[in-house]
């Protein structure tokens, strides 16, 4: 299992989608205030569909509150500024993967304190960043792949036919 951490997310639709991803992989979702929306907003429920109420969500007042309530947490920090790609690290069980807010990412002061654990998703140089929900999906599924997709149903099932 992994923990997905969103530092000051701004768009409820992204968080709703990320919540669905967390539910699909058995991850906990950690939200660090301030949020750019309310958890009761319609866009979260629309993006999270009928799954949102099942997502394991913990809220924090700020980054210091998160750090104090999760002592010793191994946190990988996703940023476009890292030289290390997300596939170059080994995601251990119960690790934390943090993503910053859509408009600015994780503050550089925080990144510098965690430099060895900063990761990036490679992309062409003219692109500033990917959508937050897409970034969470890319990195979290790499973590699940490294953990051999434990607890996942690995067989597909057709609705009306058999393979």
C-alpha positions as CSV (number, residue, x, y, z in Angstrom):
1,X,0.0,0.0,0.0
2,X,1.0,3.6,-0.6
3,X,-0.1,6.9,0.8
4,X,-0.9,9.7,-1.6
5,X,-0.4,13.2,-0.2
6,X,-1.7,16.4,-1.9
7,X,-0.1,19.6,-0.6
8,X,-2.7,22.5,-1.0
9,X,-4.6,21.1,-4.0
10,X,-6.6,23.7,-5.8
11,X,-9.1,21.9,-8.0
12,X,-11.8,19.6,-6.6
13,X,-12.2,17.7,-9.8
14,X,-8.6,16.6,-9.7
15,X,-9.0,15.5,-6.1
16,X,-12.1,13.5,-6.9
17,X,-10.2,11.7,-9.7
18,X,-7.3,11.1,-7.4
19,X,-9.7,9.7,-4.7
20,X,-10.9,7.2,-7.3
21,X,-7.3,6.2,-8.0
22,X,-6.6,5.8,-4.3
23,X,-9.6,3.6,-3.9
24,X,-8.6,1.5,-6.9
25,X,-5.1,0.8,-5.5
26,X,-6.0,0.7,-1.8
27,X,-4.1,3.9,-1.0
28,X,-4.9,6.4,1.7
29,X,-5.4,10.0,0.6
30,X,-3.8,12.8,2.7
31,X,-4.9,16.4,2.1
32,X,-2.8,19.3,3.4
33,X,-4.7,22.6,3.8
34,X,-5.5,25.1,2.5
35,X,-7.7,23.5,-0.1
36,X,-9.0,25.5,-3.1
37,X,-12.4,23.9,-2.7
38,X,-14.7,22.2,-0.2
39,X,-14.9,18.5,0.1
40,X,-18.6,18.8,-0.3
41,X,-18.3,20.5,-3.7
42,X,-20.2,18.9,-6.5
43,X,-17.1,18.7,-8.7
44,X,-15.4,16.3,-6.2
45,X,-18.5,14.1,-6.1
46,X,-18.8,14.2,-9.9
47,X,-15.1,13.2,-10.5
48,X,-15.1,10.7,-7.6
49,X,-18.5,9.3,-8.7
50,X,-20.2,7.2,-6.1
51,X,-16.8,6.1,-4.8
52,X,-15.9,9.3,-3.0
53,X,-17.5,8.4,0.3
54,X,-15.4,5.2,0.5
55,X,-12.0,7.0,0.1
56,X,-9.8,7.0,3.2
57,X,-9.1,10.7,3.6
58,X,-7.1,12.4,6.3
59,X,-6.8,16.2,6.5
60,X,-4.0,18.3,7.9
61,X,-3.9,22.0,8.9
62,X,-0.5,22.6,7.1
63,X,2.7,20.8,6.1
64,X,4.1,21.0,9.7
65,X,0.9,19.3,11.0
66,X,1.4,16.5,8.4
67,X,5.0,16.0,9.4
68,X,4.2,15.9,13.1
69,X,1.3,13.4,12.7
70,X,3.4,11.1,10.4
71,X,6.8,10.9,12.1
72,X,9.4,8.9,10.3
73,X,7.3,8.7,7.1
74,X,9.4,8.1,4.0
75,X,8.1,10.7,1.5
76,X,8.8,10.8,-2.2
77,X,8.1,14.3,-3.5
78,X,7.0,14.6,-7.1
79,X,8.4,17.7,-8.8
80,X,9.5,18.8,-12.3
81,X,12.7,20.0,-10.8
82,X,14.2,16.7,-9.8
83,X,16.9,14.9,-11.9
84,X,15.7,11.5,-10.6
85,X,12.8,9.9,-12.4
86,X,9.9,8.2,-10.7
87,X,11.1,4.8,-12.0
88,X,14.6,5.1,-10.4
89,X,13.4,4.7,-6.8
90,X,12.0,1.7,-4.9
91,X,8.6,2.3,-3.4
92,X,8.4,0.4,-0.1
93,X,5.2,-0.6,1.5
94,X,3.4,2.2,3.4
95,X,5.6,5.0,1.7
96,X,4.2,8.4,1.0
97,X,4.1,10.1,-2.4
98,X,3.5,13.8,-2.2
99,X,2.3,16.1,-5.0
100,X,2.1,19.9,-4.9
101,X,-0.7,22.2,-5.8
102,X,-1.6,22.6,-9.5
103,X,-0.3,26.1,-10.0
104,X,3.0,25.9,-8.2
105,X,4.0,22.4,-7.1
106,X,5.8,21.7,-3.8
107,X,7.7,24.8,-2.5
108,X,11.4,24.6,-3.2
109,X,12.2,25.0,0.6
110,X,10.5,21.7,1.2
111,X,12.0,20.0,-1.8
112,X,15.5,20.9,-0.6
113,X,14.9,19.3,2.7
114,X,14.0,16.0,0.9
115,X,16.3,16.2,-2.2
116,X,17.3,12.5,-2.3
117,X,13.6,11.5,-2.4
118,X,12.5,14.0,-5.1
119,X,11.2,12.4,-8.3
120,X,10.0,13.6,-11.7
121,X,7.9,12.2,-14.6
122,X,9.9,12.7,-17.8
123,X,8.4,14.9,-20.4
124,X,9.4,17.1,-23.4
125,X,11.2,20.3,-22.4
126,X,8.4,22.7,-23.7
127,X,5.8,21.2,-21.3
128,X,5.8,22.7,-17.8
129,X,3.8,19.9,-16.1
130,X,1.2,17.2,-16.4
131,X,-2.3,17.3,-14.9
132,X,-2.2,16.5,-11.2
133,X,-4.6,13.5,-11.3
134,X,-2.6,12.0,-14.2
135,X,0.7,12.5,-12.4
136,X,-0.7,10.7,-9.3
137,X,-1.9,7.8,-11.5
138,X,1.4,7.4,-13.3
139,X,3.5,7.3,-10.1
140,X,1.2,5.4,-7.9
141,X,0.8,2.6,-10.5
142,X,4.6,2.4,-10.8
143,X,4.7,1.9,-7.0
144,X,2.0,-0.8,-7.3
145,X,3.9,-2.5,-10.2
146,X,7.0,-2.6,-8.0
147,X,5.0,-4.2,-5.2
148,X,3.8,-6.9,-7.7
149,X,0.3,-5.6,-7.7
150,X,-0.3,-7.2,-4.3
151,X,-4.1,-7.5,-3.5
152,X,-5.1,-6.8,-7.1
153,X,-7.4,-8.9,-9.2
154,X,-5.0,-9.8,-12.0
155,X,-7.5,-11.5,-14.3
156,X,-9.9,-9.6,-16.6
157,X,-13.5,-10.7,-16.9
158,X,-15.7,-9.9,-19.9
159,X,-19.4,-9.2,-19.1
160,X,-21.0,-11.5,-21.7
161,X,-18.2,-13.7,-23.0
162,X,-15.2,-15.6,-21.7
163,X,-11.6,-15.1,-22.7
